[in-house]
Amino acid sequence: MNLIYKLLVITLATLLSSSFSNAQAVNNVWEGAYTEEQAMNGERLYQEHCSACHGSQMQGIEEAPTLKQGAFIYNWDDLGVDILFQRIRTTMPLDDPRGVSRKIKADILAYLMSENNFPAGKIKLPYQNSRLKRIKWNAQKPTDD
C-alpha cells in the first residue's frame, strides 16, 4: 500500500508541475521567452557554430545576413517563433544542418533574442515546434490598447 501511495503522489506532482509550467508559457518574445542562462550558453554555441558565416557580432559576412535589428527582426514580425526556428533547424549551419541538435539551436535562438533586445524570462525557450508556434515574434513591443 505504501508503494502505491508513493507512486500516486509522484504522478500527481508530475501532473501539477507540468500544468504549472504550461500556465507560465509566454505568448510573444516581449514576455521573456528564454532565460539569461540559456542566452549565455547560446552565445558560446553561436560563436562555435554560426560566427564563421554570420560574424562574431552577428554583423553578417558576404551572403550571410546580419542577425541584429532592422531587416532581420522585421522579416519575422508577427510570425510564430517556430517559423524562424524551423529555418535555422533545417538550413544552419550550411555545411551540416543536422549536425547541430535542436536543443543547441534553441539556445542559439535565445542568444539571438537577447542580442535583439527581447527580454529574458524565467522559462527556457523550448525546442519543440509545437511549443514554439505559440510564441509570436513581434518586432516591436505590443502596446496595451
Contact map, one row per residue, 1 for C-alpha under 8 A:
1111100000000000000000000000000000000000000000000000000000000000000000000000000000000000000000000000000000000000000000000000000000000000000000000
1111110000000000000000000000000000000000000000000000000000000000000000000000000000000000000000000000000000000000000000000000000000000000000000000
1111111000000000000000000000000000000000000000000000000000000000000000000000000000000000000000000000000000000000000000000000000000000000000000000
1111111100000000000000000000000000000000000000000000000000000000000000000000000000000000000000000000000000000000000000000000000000000000000000000
1111111110000000000000000000000000000000000000000000000000000000000000000000000000000000000000000000000000000000000000000000000000000000000000000
0111111111000000000000000000000000000000000000000000000000000000000000000000000000000000000000000000000000000000000000000000000000000000000000000
0011111111100000000000000000000000000000000000000000000000000000000000000000000000000000000000000000000000000000000000000000000000000000000000000
0001111111110000000000000000000000000000000000000000000000000000000000000000000000000000000000000000000000000000000000000000000000000000000000000
0000111111111000000000000000000000000000000000000000000000000000000000000000000000000000000000000000000000000000000000000000000000000000000000000
0000011111111100000000000000000000000000000000000000000000000000000000000000000000000000000000000000000000000000000000000000000000000000000000000
0000001111111110000000000000000000000000000000000000000000000000000000000000000000000000000000000000000000000000000000000000000000000000000000000
0000000111111111000000000000000000000000000000000000000000000000000000000000000000000000000000000000000000000000000000000000000000000000000000000
0000000011111111100000000000000000000000000000000000000000000000000000000000000000000000000000000000000000000000000000000000000000000000000000000
0000000001111111110000000000000000000000000000000000000000000000000000000000000000000000000000000000000000000000000000000000000000000000000000000
0000000000111111111000000000000000000000000000000000000000000000000000000000000000000000000000000000000000000000000000000000000000000000000000000
0000000000011111111100000000000000000000000000000000000000000000000000000000000000000000000000000000000000000000000000000000000000000000000000000
0000000000001111111110000000000000000000000000000000000000000000000000000000000000000000000000000000000000000000000000000000000000000000000000000
0000000000000111111111000000000000000000000000000000000000000000000000000000000000000000000000000000000000000000000000000000000000000000000000000
0000000000000011111111100000000000000000000000000000000000000000000000000000000000000000000000000000000000000000000000000000000000000000000000000
0000000000000001111111110000000000000000000000000000000000000000000000000000000000000000000000000000000000000000000000000000000000000000000000000
0000000000000000111111111000000000000000000000000000000000000000000000000000000000000000000000000000000000000000000000000000000000000000000000000
0000000000000000011111111000000000000000000000000000000000000000000000000000000000000000000000000000000000000000000000000000000000000000000000000
0000000000000000001111111000000000000000000000000000000000000000000000000000000000000000000000000000000000000000000000000000000000000000000000000
0000000000000000000111111100000000000000000000000000000000000000000000000000000000000000000000000000000000000000000000000010000000000000000000000
0000000000000000000011111110000000000000000000000000000000000000000000000000000000000000000000000000000000000000000000000010000000000000000000000
0000000000000000000000011111101110000000000000000000000000000000000000000000000000000000000000000000000000000000000000000000000000000110000000000
0000000000000000000000001111101000000000000000000000000000000000000000000000000000000000000000000000000000000000000000000000000000000111000000000
0000000000000000000000000111111110000000000000000000000000000000000000000000000000000000000000000000000000000000000000000000000000000111110000000
0000000000000000000000000111111110000000000000000000000000000000000000000000000000000000000000000000000000000000100001100000000000000011110000000
0000000000000000000000000001111110000000000000000000000000000000000000000000000000000000000000000000000000000000000001100000000000000000010011000
0000000000000000000000000111111110000000000000000000000000000000000000000000000000000000000000000000000000000000000000111000000000000000000000000
0000000000000000000000000101111111100000000000000000000000000000000000000000000000000000000000000000000000000000000001111110000000000000000000000
0000000000000000000000000101111111100000000000000000000000000000000000000000000000000000000000000000000000000100000000111111100000000010000000000
0000000000000000000000000000000111110110000000000000000000000000000000000000000000000000000000000000000000000100000000011111100000000000000000000
0000000000000000000000000000000111111110000000000000000000000000000000000000000000000000000000000000000000000100000000011111100000000000000000000
0000000000000000000000000000000001111111000000000000000000000000000000000000000000000000000000000000000000000000000000011000000000000000000000000
0000000000000000000000000000000000111111100000000000000000000000000000000000000000000000000000000000000000000000000000000000000000000000000000000
0000000000000000000000000000000001111111110000000000000000000000000000000000000000000000000000000000000000100110000000000001100000000000000000000
0000000000000000000000000000000001111111111000000000000000000000000000000000000000000000000000000000000000111111110000000000000000000000000000000
0000000000000000000000000000000000011111111100000000000000000000000000000000000000000000000000000000000000000010000000000000000000000000000000000
0000000000000000000000000000000000001111111110000000000000000000000000000000000000000000000000000000000000110010000000000000000000000000000000000
0000000000000000000000000000000000000111111111000000000000000000000000000000000000000000000000000000000111111110000000000000000000000000000000000
0000000000000000000000000000000000000011111111100000000000000000000000000000000000000000000000000000000000010010000000000000000000000000000000000
0000000000000000000000000000000000000001111111110000000000000000000000000000000000000000000000000000000000000000000000000000000000000000000000000
0000000000000000000000000000000000000000111111111100000000000000000000000000000000000000000000000000000100110000000000000000000000000000000000000
0000000000000000000000000000000000000000011111111110000000000000000000000000000000000000000000000000000000010010000000000000000000000000000000000
0000000000000000000000000000000000000000001111111111000100000000000000000000000000000000000000000000000000000000000000000000000000000000000000000
0000000000000000000000000000000000000000000111111110000000000000000000000000000000000000000000000000000000000000000000000000000000000000000000000
0000000000000000000000000000000000000000000011111111000000000000000000000000000000000000000010000000000000000000000000000000000000000000000000000
0000000000000000000000000000000000000000000011111111111000000000000000000000000000000000000110000000000000000000000000000000000000000000000000000
0000000000000000000000000000000000000000000001111111111111000000000000000000000000000000000000000000000000000000000000000000000000000000000000000
0000000000000000000000000000000000000000000000101111111100000000000000000000000000000000000000000000000000000000000000000000000000000000000000000
0000000000000000000000000000000000000000000000000111111000011001000000000000000000000000000000000000000000000000000000000000000000000000000000000
0000000000000000000000000000000000000000000000000111111111111001111000000000000000000000000000000000000000000000000000000000000000000000000000000
0000000000000000000000000000000000000000000000000111111111111000000000000000000000000000000000000000000000000000000000000000000000000000000000000
0000000000000000000000000000000000000000000000100011011111100000000000000000000000000000000000000000000000000000000000000000000000000000000000000
0000000000000000000000000000000000000000000000000010011111100000000000000000000000000000000000000000000000000000000000000000000000000000000000000
0000000000000000000000000000000000000000000000000010011111110000011100000000000000000000000000000000000000000000000000000000000000000000000000000
0000000000000000000000000000000000000000000000000000011111111000111100000000000000000000000000000000000000000000000000000000000000000000000000000
0000000000000000000000000000000000000000000000000000111001111111111000000000000000000000000000000000000000000000000000000000000000000000000000000
0000000000000000000000000000000000000000000000000000111000111111110000000000000000000000000000000000000000000000000000000000000000000000000000000
0000000000000000000000000000000000000000000000000000000000011111100000000000000000000000000000000000000000000000000000000000000000000000000000000
0000000000000000000000000000000000000000000000000000000000011111100000000000000000000000000000000000000000000000000000000000000000000000000000000
0000000000000000000000000000000000000000000000000000110000011111110000000000000000000000000000000000000000000000000000000000000000000000000000000
0000000000000000000000000000000000000000000000000000010000111111111000010000000000000000000000000000000000000000000000000000000000000000000000000
0000000000000000000000000000000000000000000000000000010001111001111100010000000000000000000000000000000000000000000000000000000000000000000000000
0000000000000000000000000000000000000000000000000000010001110000111110011000000000000000000000000000000000000001000000000000000000000000000000000
0000000000000000000000000000000000000000000000000000000001100000011111011000000000000000000000000000000000000001001100000000000000000000000000000
0000000000000000000000000000000000000000000000000000000000000000001111111100000000000000000000000000000000000000000100000000000000000000000000000
0000000000000000000000000000000000000000000000000000000000000000000111111100000000000000000000000000000000000000000000000000000000000000000000000
0000000000000000000000000000000000000000000000000000000000000000000011111110000000000000000000000000000000000000000000000000000000000000000000000
0000000000000000000000000000000000000000000000000000000000000000111111111111000000000000000000000000000000000000000000000000000000000000000000000
0000000000000000000000000000000000000000000000000000000000000000001111111111100000000000000000000000000000000000000100000000000000000000001000000
0000000000000000000000000000000000000000000000000000000000000000000011111111100000000000000000000000000000000000000000000000000000000000001000000
0000000000000000000000000000000000000000000000000000000000000000000000111111100000000000000000000000000000000000000000000000000000000000000000000
0000000000000000000000000000000000000000000000000000000000000000000000011111111000010000000000000000000000000000000000000000000000000000111000000
0000000000000000000000000000000000000000000000000000000000000000000000001111111000000000000000000000000000000000000000000000000000000000111000000
0000000000000000000000000000000000000000000000000000000000000000000000000001111100000000000000000000000000000000000000000000000000000001111000000
0000000000000000000000000000000000000000000000000000000000000000000000000001111110100000000000000000000000000000000000000000000000000001110000000
0000000000000000000000000000000000000000000000000000000000000000000000000000011111110000000000000000000000000000000000000000000000011111100000000
0000000000000000000000000000000000000000000000000000000000000000000000000000001111111000000000000000000000000000000000000000000000011111100000000
0000000000000000000000000000000000000000000000000000000000000000000000000000000111111100000000000000000000000000000000000000000011111010000000000
0000000000000000000000000000000000000000000000000000000000000000000000000000001111111110000000000000000000000000000000000000000000001000000000000
0000000000000000000000000000000000000000000000000000000000000000000000000001000111111111000000000000000000000000000000000000000000000000000000000
0000000000000000000000000000000000000000000000000000000000000000000000000000000011111111100000000000000011001000000000000000000010000000000000000
0000000000000000000000000000000000000000000000000000000000000000000000000000000001111111110000000000000000000000000000000000000010000000000000000
0000000000000000000000000000000000000000000000000000000000000000000000000000000000111111111100000000000000000000000000000000000000000000000000000
0000000000000000000000000000000000000000000000000000000000000000000000000000000000011111111110000000000010000000000000000000000000000000000000000
0000000000000000000000000000000000000000000000000000000000000000000000000000000000001111111100001100010010000000000000000000000000000000000000000
0000000000000000000000000000000000000000000000000000000000000000000000000000000000000111111100001100000000000000000000000000000000000000000000000
0000000000000000000000000000000000000000000000000000000000000000000000000000000000000011111111001000000000000000000000000000000000000000000000000
0000000000000000000000000000000000000000000000000100000000000000000000000000000000000011111111111000000000000000000000000000000000000000000000000
0000000000000000000000000000000000000000000000001100000000000000000000000000000000000001001111111001000000000000000000000000000000000000000000000
0000000000000000000000000000000000000000000000000000000000000000000000000000000000000000001111111000000000000000000000000000000000000000000000000
0000000000000000000000000000000000000000000000000000000000000000000000000000000000000000000111111000000000000000000000000000000000000000000000000
0000000000000000000000000000000000000000000000000000000000000000000000000000000000000000000111111111000000000000000000000000000000000000000000000
0000000000000000000000000000000000000000000000000000000000000000000000000000000000000000111111111111000000000000000000000000000000000000000000000
0000000000000000000000000000000000000000000000000000000000000000000000000000000000000000110000011111100000000000000000000000000000000000000000000
0000000000000000000000000000000000000000000000000000000000000000000000000000000000000000000000011111100000000000000000000000000000000000000000000
0000000000000000000000000000000000000000000000000000000000000000000000000000000000000000000010011111110110000000000000000000000000000000000000000
0000000000000000000000000000000000000000000000000000000000000000000000000000000000000000000000000111111110000000000000000000000000000000000000000
0000000000000000000000000000000000000000000000000000000000000000000000000000000000000000100000000001111111000000000000000000001000000000000000000
0000000000000000000000000000000000000000000000000000000000000000000000000000000000000000000000000000111111100000000000000000011000000000000000000
0000000000000000000000000000000000000000010010000000000000000000000000000000000000000000000000000001111111110000000000000000000000000000000000000
0000000000000000000000000000000000000000010000000000000000000000000000000000000000001001100000000001111111111000000000000000001000000000000000000
0000000000000000000000000000000000000000010000000000000000000000000000000000000000001000000000000000011111111100000000000000111000000000000000000
0000000000000000000000000000000000000110110010000000000000000000000000000000000000000000000000000000001111111110000000000000100000000000000000000
0000000000000000000000000000000000000010111011000000000000000000000000000000000000000000000000000000000111111111000000000000000000000000000000000
0000000000000000000000000000000000000010010000000000000000000000000000000000000000001000000000000000000011111111100000000000000000000000000000000
0000000000000000000000000000000011100110010000000000000000000000000000000000000000000000000000000000000001111111110000000000100000000000000000000
0000000000000000000000000000000000000111111001000000000000000000000000000000000000000000000000000000000000111111111000000000000000000000000000000
0000000000000000000000000000000000000010000000000000000000000000001100000000000000000000000000000000000000011111111100000000000000000000000000000
0000000000000000000000000000100000000010000000000000000000000000000000000000000000000000000000000000000000001111111111100000000000000000000000000
0000000000000000000000000000000000000010000000000000000000000000000000000000000000000000000000000000000000000111111111110000000000000000000000000
0000000000000000000000000000000000000000000000000000000000000000000100000000000000000000000000000000000000000011111111000000000000000000000000000
0000000000000000000000000000000000000000000000000000000000000000000110001000000000000000000000000000000000000001111111000000000000000000000000000
0000000000000000000000000000000000000000000000000000000000000000000000000000000000000000000000000000000000000000111111100000000000000000000000000
0000000000000000000000000000110100000000000000000000000000000000000000000000000000000000000000000000000000000000111111110000000000000000000000000
0000000000000000000000000000111110000000000000000000000000000000000000000000000000000000000000000000000000000000110011111000000000000000000000000
0000000000000000000000000000001111110000000000000000000000000000000000000000000000000000000000000000000000000000010001111100000000000000000000000
0000000000000000000000000000001111110000000000000000000000000000000000000000000000000000000000000000000000000000000000111111000000000000000000000
0000000000000000000000000000000111100000000000000000000000000000000000000000000000000000000000000000000000000000000000011111000000000000000000000
0000000000000000000000011000000111100000000000000000000000000000000000000000000000000000000000000000000000000000000000001111100000000000000000000
0000000000000000000000000000000011100100000000000000000000000000000000000000000000000000000000000000000000000000000000001111110000000000000000000
0000000000000000000000000000000011100100000000000000000000000000000000000000000000000000000000000000000001100100000000000011111000010000000000000
0000000000000000000000000000000000000000000000000000000000000000000000000000000000000000000000000000001001000000000000000001111100110000000000000
0000000000000000000000000000000000000000000000000000000000000000000000000000000000000000000000000000011011000000000000000000111110110000000000000
0000000000000000000000000000000000000000000000000000000000000000000000000000000000000000000000000000000000000000000000000000011111110000000000000
0000000000000000000000000000000000000000000000000000000000000000000000000000000001001100000000000000000000000000000000000000001111111000000000000
0000000000000000000000000000000000000000000000000000000000000000000000000000000001000000000000000000000000000000000000000000000111111100000000000
0000000000000000000000000000000000000000000000000000000000000000000000000000000001000000000000000000000000000000000000000000011111111110000000000
0000000000000000000000000000000000000000000000000000000000000000000000000000000111000000000000000000000000000000000000000000111111111110000000000
0000000000000000000000000000000000000000000000000000000000000000000000000000000111100000000000000000000000000000000000000000000011111111000000000
0000000000000000000000000111000000000000000000000000000000000000000000000000000110000000000000000000000000000000000000000000000001111111000000000
0000000000000000000000000111100010000000000000000000000000000000000000000000000111000000000000000000000000000000000000000000000000111111100000000
0000000000000000000000000011100000000000000000000000000000000000000000000000011110000000000000000000000000000000000000000000000000001111110000000
0000000000000000000000000001100000000000000000000000000000000000000000000001111110000000000000000000000000000000000000000000000000000011111000000
0000000000000000000000000001110000000000000000000000000000000000000000000001111000000000000000000000000000000000000000000000000000000001111111000
0000000000000000000000000000000000000000000000000000000000000000000000001101110000000000000000000000000000000000000000000000000000000000111110000
0000000000000000000000000000000000000000000000000000000000000000000000000000000000000000000000000000000000000000000000000000000000000000011111000
0000000000000000000000000000010000000000000000000000000000000000000000000000000000000000000000000000000000000000000000000000000000000000011111100
0000000000000000000000000000010000000000000000000000000000000000000000000000000000000000000000000000000000000000000000000000000000000000010111110
0000000000000000000000000000000000000000000000000000000000000000000000000000000000000000000000000000000000000000000000000000000000000000000011111
0000000000000000000000000000000000000000000000000000000000000000000000000000000000000000000000000000000000000000000000000000000000000000000001111
0000000000000000000000000000000000000000000000000000000000000000000000000000000000000000000000000000000000000000000000000000000000000000000000111
